[in-house]
Amino acid sequence: MTIKKKLNALLREVIAEAEANPAFQERLAKALGPDEKPVKAPVERERQLKQTEHKRPSNRRTPAVLDPVQLARNSESELRDALAKLDIEQLRDVVADYGMDPGKLVMKWRDAGRIADRIVEIARGRAQKGSAFLPPSETVEAKADEPTLPLEGSKE
């Protein structure tokens, strides 16, 4: 006999005995466990959040407390003053929220000054992005009126 035939014969005997003997059927039911799993009530915790609140995933950082690009547009010193008031975790929040760590290195740094310098560097670059297409400012016009020195080797 093959194993398949032996198992089929065994199960048929168990089924026949369970149908004939109610005590055996009860012991078999206890051994095999309940037929259906009890249905649990849905968790109410998520409904407790207000409609305006959004639960952030646990692996996400808290939102940044300031907009470094906007502060850099105003002035670099204003940005540096605002960053000096933040602790290292808040600085990391700014870096994460504004995508200022493409190489995944800044988040590992432990020096708040170094992180602040990187924020200033990137925010300044983003604040000036596209400035080549803006009309020239008065300072640029004033420099254009000044005479330029002839280049070395030129025939002027």
Residue pairs with C-beta under 8 A, 6 or more apart in sequence:
1 9
14 28
17 24
18 24
18 25
18 28
19 25
46 55
49 55
56 62
61 92
61 93
61 96
61 97
62 93
63 93
63 97
64 90
64 93
64 94
64 96
64 97
64 98
65 86
65 90
65 93
65 94
66 82
66 83
66 86
66 94
68 79
68 82
68 83
68 94
68 98
68 100
68 119
68 120
68 122
68 123
69 98
69 123
69 126
69 127
70 127
71 78
71 79
71 82
71 123
72 79
72 120
72 123
72 124
72 126
72 127
73 127
76 120
76 124
79 119
79 120
79 123
79 124
80 116
80 120
83 91
83 94
83 116
83 119
83 120
84 116
86 94
86 112
86 116
87 112
88 110
88 112
88 115
91 112
91 115
91 116
91 119
92 106
92 107
92 115
94 100
94 119
95 101
95 106
95 107
95 115
95 118
95 119
96 107
98 122
98 123
100 106
100 118
100 119
100 122
100 123
101 107
101 118
106 115
106 118
109 115
136 144
150 156
